[in-house]
């Protein structure tokens, strides 16, 4: 049953494409919310990376996307399937920022993680595209 739900969610994500999240209204920049899930701007994400040393950055893009477009320093790639099937090895109380290309996949992943009991999830609103538009640094893995 759990596997069927995960597959259904993955199918829904595929059918809706990789568009940026449209469900959540734009928030004003200010202190980071204490809600379990928050979408944040690229500049707020950069500040979060500096202030939360235990922050885990999960990149849900494909290997090809990461090789082509780069990634945030210190991020680790994970699959949407691993998230949907609750297979992450990260403690539920660890602060996590989820990243994708434009914010859609990471938004969906973050929502699922909150339902799984993760307590502090941040979505990079606009994804790596917004990060690059803000002229923030990107690292390119060796091919």
C-alpha positions in Angstrom: 0.0 0.0 0.0 2.8 2.4 1.0 4.6 1.6 -2.3 1.4 2.3 -4.3 0.9 5.7 -2.7 4.6 6.6 -3.4 4.2 5.6 -7.0 1.0 7.5 -7.3 2.6 10.6 -5.9 5.6 10.2 -8.3 3.2 9.8 -11.2 1.3 12.9 -10.2 4.6 14.8 -10.0 5.6 13.6 -13.5 2.2 14.6 -14.9 2.4 18.1 -13.4 5.9 18.5 -14.8 8.7 20.4 -13.3 7.0 23.8 -13.1 7.7 26.0 -10.1 5.3 25.7 -7.2 2.2 27.8 -7.7 0.2 26.7 -4.7 2.0 28.8 -2.2 1.8 32.6 -2.3 5.0 34.6 -2.4 6.2 35.5 1.1 7.9 38.6 2.1 11.6 38.3 3.0 12.2 38.4 6.7 13.0 36.0 9.5 12.7 32.3 8.4 9.4 30.8 9.5 9.2 28.2 12.3 6.6 26.2 10.3 7.7 22.7 9.3 7.7 23.7 5.6 8.7 27.1 4.2 9.6 28.2 0.6 12.4 30.7 0.7 14.2 32.9 -1.8 17.7 32.3 -3.0 19.1 35.1 -0.7 17.3 33.7 2.3 18.6 30.3 1.4 22.1 31.6 1.3 21.7 33.2 4.7 20.2 29.9 6.0 23.3 28.0 4.8 25.5 30.3 6.7 23.5 30.4 9.9 22.5 26.7 10.2 25.7 24.6 10.2 23.7 21.4 10.5 21.6 22.2 7.4 21.4 19.3 4.9 20.8 20.4 1.3 19.1 17.7 -0.8 19.2 18.1 -4.5 16.4 16.1 -6.2 17.5 16.8 -9.8 19.0 14.1 -12.0 22.7 13.5 -12.4 22.5 14.9 -15.9 21.0 18.1 -14.6 23.6 18.5 -11.9 26.5 17.9 -14.4 25.0 20.3 -16.9 23.8 23.1 -14.6 25.9 22.8 -11.4 24.7 22.5 -7.8 24.8 24.3 -4.5 28.0 23.8 -2.6 27.7 21.0 -0.1 24.4 19.6 -1.5 23.8 15.9 -1.9 21.8 14.3 -4.6 18.8 12.2 -3.7 16.0 10.7 -5.7 12.4 11.6 -5.4 11.7 7.9 -5.1 13.9 7.7 -2.0 11.9 10.7 -0.5 8.5 9.3 -1.5 9.4 5.9 0.0 10.7 7.4 3.2 14.2 6.0 2.7 16.2 9.1 3.7 18.9 8.4 6.3 18.6 12.0 7.7 17.2 12.4 11.2 13.7 13.9 11.2 14.8 16.8 13.4 17.6 17.9 11.1 17.0 21.1 9.1 16.8 20.3 5.4 16.7 22.5 2.3 15.3 20.8 -0.8 16.5 22.0 -4.2 15.5 21.3 -7.8 15.7 23.2 -11.1 12.7 25.6 -10.7 11.1 24.7 -7.4 8.3 22.3 -8.3 9.9 18.9 -7.5 11.5 20.3 -4.3 8.2 21.7 -3.3 6.4 18.4 -3.7 9.3 16.5 -2.0 9.2 18.9 1.0 5.5 18.5 1.4 5.9 14.7 1.5 8.8 15.0 4.0 6.6 17.0 6.3 3.9 14.3 6.2 6.6 11.8 7.0 7.5 13.7 10.2 10.4 15.9 9.2 10.3 19.0 11.4 12.2 21.7 9.5 12.0 21.7 5.7 12.9 24.6 3.4 12.2 24.7 -0.3 14.4 26.9 -2.5 11.7 28.8 -4.3 12.6 29.1 -8.0 15.2 26.4 -7.6 18.6 26.5 -9.1 17.4 28.8 -11.8 16.5 31.5 -9.2 19.8 30.9 -7.4 21.7 31.6 -10.6 19.6 34.6 -11.4 20.6 36.0 -8.0 24.2 35.5 -9.1 25.0 33.2 -6.2 27.8 30.6 -6.5 27.4 27.2 -8.1 29.8 24.3 -8.1 30.2 21.9 -11.0 31.0 18.3 -10.1 33.8 16.6 -12.0 32.5 14.5 -14.9 
